[in-house]
Amino acid sequence: MTTAVKICGMTDEDGIDAAVQGGADYVGLVFYPKSPRHLDLARARALRKRVTRGGHCRTVALLVDPTDSALTEIVREVDPDLIQLHGHESVERVAAIRAHVAKPVIKAVPVASITDVENGLAYLDPGRAADILLFDAKPDPRAALPGGNGLAFDWHILDGVAGRTAFALAGGLTPGNVAEAIARTGATIVDVSSGVESSPGRKDPGLIRRFLQAAKGANQKP
């Protein structure tokens, strides 16, 4: 089975076109003012229009501890296919957001240990809470961003998850290590942002294409 690929933090037409044309399954639009990848609604709408509705690529709106009003506005103005939550949302809050937006939800779970991974599984409840779990590297407590920091984690801590449920993997992925990550973890989706950038917030079309080729050509763990 081919692993799905999400290119997150899109900020310009060249990057999003490279992702869509290269076969990305998801592209992410970030709505978090502290991030160098943050988009205002006008910019997000313009990029969203470059992704064919109903096509092979779906758009994901990434938010951090969003209010209901922010969610409503983004869904109305941008109409993403999925919502990704990358904050400290509780299981109950994720379920409330899922009901509010009536769209599939990806919940990012920061991990550094097996305990973090096991606790994160509580979020997974397709159709009610999280439809997809995204395991990402736990950031330094002093870090300004909850993700997109280019940090990797010990993939061995996911050994107990592979085979039990599908999951997405992020954290320090690059064109050079994504095939190994897929083979080692069995992730069904890989998610990259800083690993395909020439500078923070600036996607490199060449790196995007290389990442997609490497990920799509990788062998998943049985």
C-alpha positions in Angstrom: 0.0 0.0 0.0 1.3 3.4 -0.9 1.8 5.8 2.0 -0.2 9.1 1.8 1.7 12.3 2.0 0.7 15.7 3.5 2.7 18.8 2.7 1.9 21.3 5.5 2.4 25.0 5.9 1.8 26.1 2.3 2.3 29.8 1.7 2.6 30.4 -2.0 1.4 29.2 -5.4 4.6 27.5 -6.5 4.7 25.4 -3.4 1.1 24.3 -3.5 1.2 23.6 -7.3 4.3 21.4 -6.8 2.6 19.5 -4.1 -0.7 19.0 -6.0 1.0 18.2 -9.3 3.5 15.9 -7.6 0.8 13.7 -6.1 0.4 14.9 -2.5 -2.7 13.6 -0.9 -3.1 16.5 1.5 -1.9 20.1 1.7 -2.0 22.0 4.9 -2.9 25.7 5.5 -1.8 27.1 8.8 -3.9 29.5 10.9 -1.6 30.3 13.8 -0.2 33.9 14.1 3.0 32.8 15.8 3.9 30.6 12.9 5.9 31.8 9.8 3.4 29.8 7.8 0.4 31.6 9.1 -2.2 32.7 6.5 -4.8 35.3 6.6 -8.2 34.3 5.2 -7.7 36.1 1.8 -4.4 34.3 1.2 -5.8 31.0 2.3 -8.8 31.3 0.0 -6.4 32.0 -3.0 -4.3 28.9 -2.2 -7.4 26.8 -1.6 -8.7 27.6 -5.1 -5.6 25.9 -6.6 -6.7 22.5 -5.2 -9.5 20.9 -7.2 -12.4 20.1 -5.0 -13.1 16.4 -5.2 -9.7 15.7 -6.6 -6.9 13.4 -5.3 -5.6 16.1 -3.0 -7.4 17.4 0.0 -6.9 20.6 2.0 -6.3 20.6 5.8 -6.8 23.7 8.0 -4.4 23.6 10.9 -5.4 25.5 14.1 -4.1 25.6 17.7 -6.7 25.6 20.5 -9.2 27.4 18.2 -12.4 29.1 19.3 -15.7 28.1 17.8 -15.9 31.4 16.0 -12.5 31.0 14.4 -13.5 27.5 13.2 -16.8 28.8 11.8 -15.1 31.6 9.9 -12.4 29.4 8.4 -14.9 26.7 7.4 -17.1 29.3 5.8 -14.4 31.3 4.0 -11.9 28.5 3.1 -13.9 25.3 3.2 -11.1 22.9 4.0 -11.7 19.2 3.7 -10.3 18.4 7.1 -9.4 20.2 10.3 -6.1 19.6 12.1 -5.8 20.4 15.8 -2.3 21.1 17.1 -2.9 22.5 20.5 -3.7 21.3 24.0 -7.3 20.3 23.1 -8.8 17.7 25.4 -10.6 14.6 24.0 -13.9 16.3 24.9 -12.9 19.5 23.1 -11.9 17.5 20.0 -15.3 15.8 20.0 -17.0 19.2 20.3 -15.0 20.6 17.4 -15.8 17.5 15.3 -19.5 18.0 15.9 -19.2 21.8 15.3 -17.5 21.7 11.9 -18.9 18.4 10.7 -15.6 17.6 9.0 -12.9 14.9 9.7 -10.4 15.9 12.3 -6.7 15.2 12.6 -5.4 15.5 16.1 -1.6 16.1 16.5 -0.2 14.3 19.5 3.3 15.4 20.7 5.3 12.4 21.8 8.6 11.6 23.4 7.8 8.3 25.1 5.7 5.2 24.8 3.4 6.6 27.5 2.8 9.7 25.4 1.8 7.4 22.5 -0.5 5.3 24.5 -2.2 8.4 26.1 -2.7 9.8 22.6 -4.7 6.9 21.5 -7.6 8.2 23.7 -8.2 10.8 21.0 -9.0 8.3 18.3 -12.7 8.0 17.8 -13.5 8.3 14.1 -16.8 10.2 13.4 -16.9 11.5 17.0 -13.5 12.8 18.1 -10.2 12.4 16.1 -10.5 10.6 12.8 -6.7 10.5 12.3 -3.9 10.6 14.9 -0.7 12.5 14.0 2.3 11.6 16.1 4.7 14.5 16.2 7.9 15.3 18.1 7.2 16.8 21.5 8.6 20.4 21.4 10.8 22.0 24.0 8.4 23.7 26.6 10.0 27.0 25.6 9.4 26.6 21.9 7.0 29.1 20.3 5.5 26.6 17.9 3.8 23.3 18.8 5.0 21.7 15.5 6.9 22.5 12.3 10.2 22.7 14.3 12.1 20.1 12.3 12.5 17.9 15.4 12.5 14.1 15.1 11.8 11.6 17.8 12.6 7.9 18.5 10.4 6.0 16.1 10.8 2.9 18.2 8.1 4.3 20.6 5.6 3.7 17.9 6.2 -0.1 17.8 3.2 -0.8 19.9 0.9 1.1 17.6 1.9 -0.3 14.2 -0.7 -2.9 13.3 -3.2 -1.7 15.8 -4.4 1.4 14.0 -3.5 3.6 11.1 -1.7 6.8 12.0 0.2 9.8 10.6 3.8 10.6 11.3 5.5 14.0 11.5 8.7 15.4 13.0 12.0 16.0 11.3 11.0 14.2 8.1 13.0 15.1 5.0 13.4 13.7 1.4 16.5 11.8 2.8 14.8 10.0 5.7 11.1 9.6 4.8 11.5 6.2 3.2 13.3 4.9 6.3 10.6 6.4 8.5 7.8 4.7 6.5 9.6 1.3 6.5 10.4 1.6 10.2 7.1 2.8 11.5 4.4 1.6 9.1 2.9 5.1 9.1 0.0 5.4 6.7 0.4 9.1 6.3 3.7 11.2 6.5 3.5 14.9 7.1 6.3 17.4 6.3 6.7 21.1 6.6 10.1 22.5 7.5 11.8 19.5 5.8 10.8 20.8 2.4 11.6 24.5 3.0 14.5 26.7 1.8 13.8 29.0 4.8 11.1 29.1 7.5 7.7 29.4 5.8 9.2 29.2 2.3 8.5 25.9 0.5 11.0 24.6 -2.0 9.2 23.0 -5.0 12.2 20.8 -5.8 12.3 19.5 -2.2 8.6 18.9 -2.3 9.0 16.8 -5.5 11.9 14.8 -4.0 9.9 14.2 -0.8 6.9 12.9 -2.7 9.0 10.6 -4.9 10.8 9.2 -1.9 7.6 8.7 0.1 5.6 7.2 -2.7 8.4 4.8 -3.5 8.9 3.6 0.0 8.0 0.2 1.3 5.7 0.1 4.3 6.4 -2.0 7.4 4.1 -5.2 7.2 
